[in-house]
Amino acid sequence: MNHPDDENELFNRLEAEMDVDSPGEVVDLDKARSARTESADSESGRSPDPGANSQPTESADWDPEQSDDSRPTLVDRAEPTVSGPGLLDRIKGSKRLDVIPVWMKSVAEFKDGVKWLAGHAWHTVAFHAVRVPVLYVPKLIWRSPRGLANGLGRVGRWAVDAEGEPLRQAEARRENSELYLKLSKQRDRRVRLRMLLTILGALFGLGMGLFLVFGAEPLTQVIATAVGVLGLGVLGAPADAPLAMRAVIKTEVQKLTSDIVVKAMASIGIGQIASAVAKGLDGIKFAAPITREGPGWRADIDLPLGVTVADVADRRARLASGLRRPLGCVWVDADPNEHEGRLILWVGDRDLSKTGKVKWQLAEAKRHDIFKRNPFGIDPRGRDQSVPMIQHNVLVGSLPGQGKTSAVRVLACGAALDPSVELWLHENKGTGDLDALECVSHRFVSGIDDESIKYAADSLKVLREEVMRRAKAIKMLPRDLCPDKRITRQIADKRSLKLWPLLAVFDECQNLFAHAKYGKQSGEDAEFIIKLGRALGVMLILATQRPDKDSLPTGISGNVSIRYCLKVAGQIENDMILGTSSYKNGVRATQFRPEIDAGNGYLAGATTLPVVVRAAYLDTSDTERIAQRALALRKAAGTLSGIALGQDTDAVKGPSYDLLADVAAVVPVSEERVWNERIAARLAELRPEVYGGWKGENVTSALKPHGIKTTGVAGMTDDGDRTTRRGIVRADLTKAIAERDENRGAA
């Protein structure tokens, strides 16, 4: 049976032949197909006698003497044509190197470099300054007698021309009398002149010595003695014992060369490379010269056919052994702009785990914009890495004690420095890791008991309703204000729309999702929020130390967009955090060393390819300072709400004051209806430390959980104009207080 494509091919060839040779001739296609089929059978060897069963066809009448143009040519036998981009396209697609180095374009990197250089210089000066009076000067004094003897000996040798004696003796041994006599005469002339200069110098030195001893001022004597002793001390120093010590011991790092890389790659157990090297070949190709990049060396390598970057990543420990470098210095990455066999090998000068604590770029910043990327840490090459927050959800996972909480703090503090962000923080471990941010949180809980778990579950339930409300609200927005149906900075700044960014953190979320009573519903709510909330300004940060199907539902782990995985125990946990097949593709957080690599993890989703990142470190005091700046920003903007103002009656920690009682205190009985803006002004006067900066919308949102709705209230402005604004009815306030007190009494 012929393939349809083969029939079309034959038809096209016959049609072309008819057009050229015999345009008026009719060709029997069935006959031609039969001939082609039998010809194919003959070529495949299915008939022992190719000519035995062949039938006469038109092809049999072809004349071998005919020109090649008159004979049909099989497509797969045609000479290949050269194709590909032209010269201009290749030039356009070429990669241009930066005119100005990256470290010069980055203000932060330039400042760090200058700061390091200044610190290095100061350390060197201080190191030697401390040792001059207690070590260097005594050494010079001790060595000065030897220096005097060395000096006199050198002068004497010079005076008698001792340096020429070996040459004269050599000529005497060769019995070269003519040359020996010439050298002897030269020596005599030199000795006469040098002896005269030596005697004159000795007399001058003796005169200067007598003058310094008997005629010079005391200060001059001290200076001359010091210079003489120090000079003789330097002259008397042994060659193997220098005077000064090294202030800085440099780490000698071997330069990365092609020979070293080839030998190391051949030792990691990949057959294609090892066999090629055994035959005297390299086995790999260098796509570019090995260059210096950051605090290390970079090699761009084309692997053999069929070998991928994941194959090399699987053998990173062997590669580090072959390069004779610590494991934390050797990193392999794929090039997202090239094929799957392009390997970027980066070998650092020092282990990533020994870089110390990474300072957060926003640690001293006054504020931050949540719609911009949040600084997160550095990669092995020392480059800053950041995380997009808006329209994303983040999953952080690791074994206990590997830096998970610090990573969560960095993300939460970045959001806190934007006063438009509403924070919901749930720390279901009970150790108080996020307590410093309670002062700027709308909802907050810290605990592992059932009441704290219920509070976190209620937050997800309320957050799901909030997502649904936002979906309706954004649908009603004009197209010119919201063309993409997504929250923007412009929309977030319009407080009346109530579409400001909302970040909810659930640390140790396994205690919530694995809870027997609240876990299932919480998992469904979180999955709903992750799928729909990101375009509506709602962001979730989930952190867990036990990533499995029970404590981290697959609907959640499969839909988060950004993942950060520190040290985990095995492949299952690795893929639960970083995504299915990550382990197979060489992205393995299992390779990190416990304790040693704490703070190092794979960051996926924030960049084109997963990258190893050492997260910035924030301790409790750092977090408290940032929280105070965030509190000041929110007070100035009037965006404090919820638990930060004692409005959340469901909070585990109850407020230290009564909001309803405060409102009742500032609204007299004679005032049946009152504007919310006047209530805000009166509350600010009553408790400025709590209600300072409040506006009318703050009163509206604060009273809403108590069932007090706002309505249009007519009144007189300070200018005497009559108008209608949003306000409350005092009867509703009294009713809410009565119902609350009744419920408390029943409890």
N, C-alpha and C positions, 0 to 999 in steps of 0.2 A: 504493500500500500504506500503510495507516494504522499509525502507531506504537501499540504496546500502551498506552502512557500516554495517548494521545489517546482511545483507546476507553474506557479507564477513566474519563477525565474526562467524556466524553459520557454514559456510563452513570450516573455520579453525578448529573449535572445532570438527566437524565430521571427518575431515581428521586426526586429532590427535588421535581420538578414534579408527579409523580404523588401524592406525599404531601400536597401543598398544594392542588392544583386538583381532581384527579379520582382519589381513592384507589381507586375501583373500576374504573378504565379500564385496559385492557391495551394496551401500546405495542408497535408493531412495530419492534424494534431494527434489523433490516436496512434497513428503510425510512428510519429516522432516520440511520443511517450513510451511506446513499446521498445523502441530502439534504445532510449536512454536507460530504461529499467534493465534490459538485458546487458547493456554495457556496464552498469553498476554491479550486476551480479558477477560478471566476469572479473572485474577488478577486485571484488571481495574474495575471490578464490572459491566460490561455492561450486563452480563447475570445473572438473579436472581438465577439460578440453575447452578452452574459451571459444574456439571457433566451431565447435561441433553443432550446437543448436542455434547459432546465430542466424537471423533472418535478414535478407537484403533490405536495406532501408536507404533513405537519402544520404545518411551519413557515410554509407559505404561507397558512395559515388564521389566523395570529396577527394580532390587531387592534392597529394602532399606537396606538389610544386607550387600550389597557389600561394599568394601572399598571405601573411599572418592576419591582415585586416579582414580577409574574407572568411576566416574560420571563427566559430564561436569560442569564447574563452570562459572557462569556469571562474566564478567569482572568487572562490577560495584559493585559486591558483594565480590570480592577478597579482602583479607587483604592488606591494604596499605603497600608498601615497603618504607623503610627509604632511602631517596636519598638526595643528596646535596654534597657540597664540603668536601673533606677529611680533616684530621687534618693538613696536610702540606699546603693544599690550604688555609685553614682558617688562618694559621699562616702567609702565604705570603700576604693574603689580609688584614691583620690587620693594623691598623694605628699606626705608630711610632711617639711618641712625640719628640720634638726637644731636643737634648742633651744640646745645648746652647740656652738660652732664646733669643727670637727675638730681644729684645731691646739691647742685647749685640752684636748681629751680624750686627746690623745697626749702622754705624758710626754716622749718623745724629741723631738717637734717643739717642745714648749714649752721644753725645755732648749736646743734649738738656737736658738730665737728669742731667749731671754734672753742666751745666750752671744754671739750676733751683736750684739745691742744693746749689751752691755757692751764688746765689742771695738770697736764703732763709736765709742762715747763715749771710750774710752781713746785710740784713734787720734787723734781730734780734739784732745783735750787735749794729748797728747804732741806733735802736729804744731805747734801754736801755741806751746807752751812752749819748744821748741827755737828758734823764730824770734824770740821776744821780745827777747833781748839782742843778737842779731846782725843783726836786720833791722828789727823794728818800732820799737825805741827810736831807732836812728839816723835812721829816717824821720821820726819825730816831732820830733827835734832839728832836722833839716834844714828841716822845714816850719814851725817855730815863728815865725821872722821874718815869714813870710807870714801866719801866723795872727794875729800882733800887728797887722799892717797891716789885715787884714780886720776885726778886732775894733774898732779905732779908727774905721775907716770906717763900720761899722754904727752905732756910738754917735753919730757925727757926723750921719749921715743921720736917725737917730731924733730927735736934738735939734732939728734944723731942720725936722722934719716933711716930709722929702723924699718920703715915700710918697704924700702927697696932692697933690704938684705936678702930675702928669699930669691929675688931675681938674680942678684949677683952670684949667689951660691949655685944657682942652677946653671949659669953660664960657665962657672968654674968647673963644675962636674962634667960638662960637655967638652971642656978644654978648648973653649972658644975664646982664645986669649985676646983677640982684637976687640970683640964686643965687651969682654970683661973689663978691659982697660978703659974703654969709653965710659962704662957705668961707674967705675971707680973714680975717674976724674969728675964725673957729674956729681957723685956723692961728696967728694971733697969740697966742691964749690958750694953745694947746698949746706954742708955742715958749718963752713966758715960763716956764711950769712946767717944761718939759723942760730948759731951759738951767740953771735953778736946781738941778734934780736932778743934772744933769751936773757942775756946778761942785762941789756937795757931794760927789758920788761921787769926783771927781778929787782933792779935798782928802783924803778918807778913804783913797783908794788910795795917795796920796803918803805919808800918815802911816804906813800899814801897811808900805809899802816901806822907809821910814826905820827903823821899828822892827825889821823882819826883818834889815836890813843891820847895824844897830849895837846892837840890844838883845836880839835873840832868841838862843836856844841854837843851837849848830852843827847839832844834829839837826833842830831846827825849820827852820832855814835850808835844809837839804838837802831836807827833805820839801816845803817851800813851793816851792823852785826846781823840783823834779821835777814837782810838780802843775802849776805854771805852765807849764813847758816842754811837758809832755804835753798840757795843755789847749789851748795855743796851736797845738801840732802838729796836734791833731784839727781845730781851727778852720781851719787852713791847708791841709787836705787837699783836692785837686781832686775835683770830683764824679765824674770818670771814672777816678780812681785810688784805690780804697779802700786803707786801711792793711793789713788782714789778707788773706791769701790763702785760697783754699778748700782745706780739708783733704781733702774728698771731692768728686769731680766726679760728679754724679748722671747716670745714663744716662736721657736724656729719651726716653720711649717714648710714642708717640702712643696715645691712648685708642681702643679699638675701638668704632666706632659702626655703626649699621645702614647708613648711607649708604656707608661704606667697604666693608662686607661685600658689599652689593649690587653695587657697582661692580666689586669684585674677582671675585665669582662670575660676573658677566657677561663677564669678560675671559678665562675659562679655556677657552672653546670649546665649551660645551654649548649646543646650538641652542635648546632650550626656554627657557632662562634668558635668552640673548642676545636672542631675538626679543621676549620679554615686556618687557625693559628698553628695547628700541628703541621699543616702543609706549607708553612712559611708565609701565609697571608695574614692580613689584619683581622678579618672576620667582621669588622665594622667599618663604617665610613664616617669621617668627620665632615659634617655639613658646613662648618665654619671653624676658624681657628679657635683654640682654647683661649679664653680671655678672662680678665679679672672682672668680677661683678660683685659689688658690695664687699663684704668681708669674706670673700671666698673666690673660687674659680668655677667657671662655667664651660661645659663642653656640650656642643650640639652634635648628636650622633644619629646616624641612620642605621637601624638594626637590620640584620639579615631578613630576607623574605620569610614571612610567616611568624616572625618573632615580634611580640608587642611589648609596650612599656610595662604592662601588667606582669609579664614574665620576669622582667628585671626587678620590678618592685617586690615581687615575691621572694627574691634572693638578695634583698638589700643588705642583710647582715653579712652574707658572703662577699658582697661587693665591698663593703666597708673593710672586711678583713683583707681583701686583695689590694685595696688602696692603702692599707695600714693606717686607717683613720678611725676615730671613735664613731660609733653608730649614729650619734646625734649630729655628726658633721656631714654625713652623706645622705643626699636627698635626690630622688628621681621623680621627674614630672614629664607629662606628655605636653606636646606643643599643640594647642588648640587650633592653630592656623595651618598645621601640616597634617601628614598622614599618620596612621596609627603606629607606624614604626619609627617615628621621630622621637628620640629620647633627649631630654634636657637633664644632664647630670651636673649637679651643683655640689661642690665640696667646700665646706666652710672651714674657716681657720680655727673655730672652737665649737664645742658642743652647744646645741641650742639650749639645752637644759642648764647650761652654765652662764647664760646671759644675765641671770638675775631677774629681779622683778621688773616687769615692763610697766613704765609709767603711762597712765591713761592720758591721751591728748587733751581731754576736756576736764582734767582734774582741777585746773585753775581757770577754766572758762566761765564767763559770766552767764551765758545762756546757750541754748542749742535749738536747732530747728529739726523737729521730728521728720520732716519731709526730706531732709538730707541724710546721707549715710552716717551711721553712728560709728566712730572709731572703736575698734575692738581689740587689736593687738598687732603683732608683727609676725611675718613669716620667717623661715630659716635664713633668707637672704637679707633680713633686716628691713624689709619694706613694710610700710604701714598697711594694715588690712582693716576694712570697715564693713559694716553690715547695714543693708537697707532695712528700715523698720516699717514704714507705712506700706500697706498692701501686702504685708508678709506675716507669717507666723513662724515661730522659732521653737525648735526642739533641742534640748541640751541633755546629754546623757553621759554617764561615766560610772565607774566604781567609786565607792566612798573615798573621800580624801584626795581626789585628783584635780580639784579646782573648779568644780561645777558651780558652786555658790558664788565664787568670785566672778565667773562669766555672767551669771544672772545679774549680779550687782551692776556690772558695767552696762548692760542693756537697760536695766531699770533706771539707773542714774542718768543715762543719756536722754531717756524720755522725761525724767523729772525736771531736767533743765529747760524743757519747753513748757511754759506756763499754760499753754492751751490743752495739754494732754491730761486726761483724767486717769488716775492710777488706781487699779484694784489689785492689791497685793495679798497673796495667800501663801504663807509659809507653813506647810503642814509637816514640820519636823519638830517645832516647838523650841528651837534653840535660839531664836531671836536674831537670825542672820539678817533680816530685813527690817528690824525695829526702827532703825534710824530714819527710814522713809515713811514711817507712819504719819508724821506731821504733814505730809503732802498727799495723803491717800484718801480717795473717796470711800473705798472699802478696804478693810485691813483685818487680818487674823493671823495669829501665830500660835499653833498648837497642833497636837496629834490626837486629841481626845475626840469623842463623837460629836460634841458640840462644835468644835472647830471644823471638823469634816463637813458637818451639816451646813455651816456657814459658807464654806467653799462651794458646796453643791448648790446652795441657794443662789450664789453669785452666778454660776453658770446658767441657772434657770432664768434669772433676771436678765442676764446678758443675751440669752436667746431671744427674749421678748424685745430687748433693745435693738437687736439686729433686725427683727421684723419691723419695728417702728421706723428704723432708719431706712429700710428698703422702701417703705411707703413714702417717707418724706423726700428721699432723693428722687423718686419717680415724679413727684410733683414739681420739682425745680425746673425753671425755664431752661431751654436747651442752650442758650447763650451763656448761662451761668455754669451749667454742668453738662457739657456736650458728651462726655464719655461715661456719664453716670458713675463717677468715682469721686471720692472726697479729695479736694485740693486744698492748698493753703488758703486760697481766697474763700472757699466755703467754710473751712474750719474757723476762720477769723470772724465769721458772722455768728456771734453767740446766740442770736435769736433763732437760728435754724437748729440749734442743739445737735450739730453734726461734728463736734470737735473730736479729735483723735482720742481713742480709749484703749489703754493698754492694761491687760489682765495677766498677772504673773501667778503661776501655780507651781511653787517649788515643792519637790518631793511629791509629785502628782500621783505616784503609784499608791500612796496611802488613800487617795481619793477614789481613783478608778478601780482599785481592788477592794473597796469597802463593800461589805455584804449588803448593806441597805441602800446606800446612795451611789454605789459605783456604776451600775448599769446605766441609770438615767443620766448621770454626769458624763459618761462616755458619749452617749447619744447627743447630749447638748453641746459638748465640746466639738464633736465632729460637725454638727450643724453650723456652729460659729466659724470654724476653720474654713468650711467650704464657701460660706456666703458673706462672712463679716469682713474679709480683707479689703474688698472694694468700698466698704462702708465706713472705713476708719477704725474698725475694731481689730485689735491685734492680740494674739495669745502667745505667751512664753511659757512653755512647759519644760520642767526639769525633773529628771528621774535618775535614780541609781539602780533601778531594777527594770530594764527594758525587756518585757516579755508580753505575750499576748493577753495575759490577764491584767497586768498592771498598766499596760499601754495598748489600748485597742488598736487594731490594724487600721481602722477607719481614720484614726488620728495620725498614726505614724506614716500612713501612706499619702496624706494630703498636706502636711506641712511643707513649706517652700524652702526654709533655711534650717540647716541641721549642724550642730556642733557636737562632735563625739570625742571625748577624751578617752583615757584608758578603759577598755572593756575586757571582759573575760574571754569571749569566744566569738565565733562567726555569727551565731544567731543574734546576739546582742548588737554586734557591729552592723548587721543589715537592718535591724529594727530601727536604729538611729539614723544611719546614713542612707538607707534605701536598699531595696532588693538588688542583689548581684554586686553590691559595692565590694564585698570581700573578694569575690571572684575577679573583679576588675583591678585589684591591687590596692584599693583604698581600705586600709586595714588599721584600725585604731588598736588592735590587739598587739601591734608591734611596739607600742610605747611601754617604757619600763616603769613599773610601779614606783611611786615616790620620786624617782629620779626625774621623770618626765612629767611630773605634776604641773598642770597648766598648759601642756601641749595637747593639741587635738586637731582633728580634721574638720575643716569648715567647708560645708557643701551648700551650694545654692546662692551664696553671696558673690561668687566668681564663676567664670566659665567652667572651670574644672575644680574639683575639690583640692584644697590646699592646706598644708599643715600650718597652724597658727598657734603662737604662744599668746594666750589672752592676757590683757592688762590686769594688773592686780590692784584691788581696792580693799583696804582693811576697814575696820569699823570706824576709826577716826576719820579716814578719808571720806567714807560714806556720810558721816554726820555733817562734815563741812559742806559737802555738796547738797545735802538735804536742806541745810539752812539757807543756802543761796536759792534753792528751788522754792523754799517757803517765802522768801522775800519777793521773788518774782511773781508768785501767785497772789500774794497780798496786794502788790502793786497793780496787777491786772484784774483783781477781783474774781479769781477763778477757784478759790478754795471752796471745797464742798465736802459733803459726806462726813466720814469719820474725822477728818481734819477739823471740822467745826462741831463735832458732837451731834450730827444729824442722823446718823445711822443707828437706829434703835436695835437693830439685829446684831450689832457688833458684839464680839465676845467681851471687849473692854468697853464698859459703858462710859458715857461722857460725864465730865465732872460738873456739868451745869445743865439746866432744863431749858431747851430752846422754846418750847411752848410757853413756859412761865415767863421767859424773857420777853416774848412778843406780847403776852398779855399785860406785862408791866409797862410797856411803852405805848400800848393802845388803851386809852381810858374807856370807861363804860359809856361815857357820853358820846363817844365816836363810834357810831354803828358801822360805818364803812371807812376804809382808809387805804390810800395808795401804798403799794409795795415799796416804792422808792422812799417814801417817808418813814416806813418801818425800818428800812435798811439804815437810813441816817440816824434814827433814834437808837437802833441796836448798836451802831458804831460808837455812839456817845456813851451808851450804857456799859459795853465791854469792848473797848477799842482793841485790846489784845486778841480778841476772838473775832469780832465782826468788822474790824477795820478794813476798808476797801470794798465792803459789800455794796451791791447795787440791787435794783428791783428784781432782776432775774434770779439773783442768788436767793432772795426771799421766796420766790415762786418755787424753785427747785427744792429748797429746804423744807417747805411746808407740804409739798406734794406727797411724800411718804406717809404723812399723818392724815391724809384724806381731806386736806383743806385746799379747795380749788380756788383759783383766781377768777375774777370776773371784772367787767367794766364798772368802774366807780366814778361818778361825777363829782367834781370838786373845783375849788378855786386855787389857782396858782398864786405864787408870791406877788406877781404883778397885777393880780385882781382879775385875770381872765378865767372864764369858766370853761373847763374841758373835761374829757373822760379819759382815764388811764386805768391800767391794770391794778387791781387791789383785792382785798379780802373783806368778807363780812365778819364782824366780831362774833356774831352768834355761832358761826362755823368753828371759830377758834375755841369758844367756850365748850361747845359740844365735843370737840376732839379731846379737850383736856378731861372732861367728865368721863368719856368712854375709856380713856387710857387709865384714869385712876380707878375706875370700876374694875377693869381687867386686872390691874395690879392687886386690888383687894381680893378678887376671886382667886388669884394665884396664891 
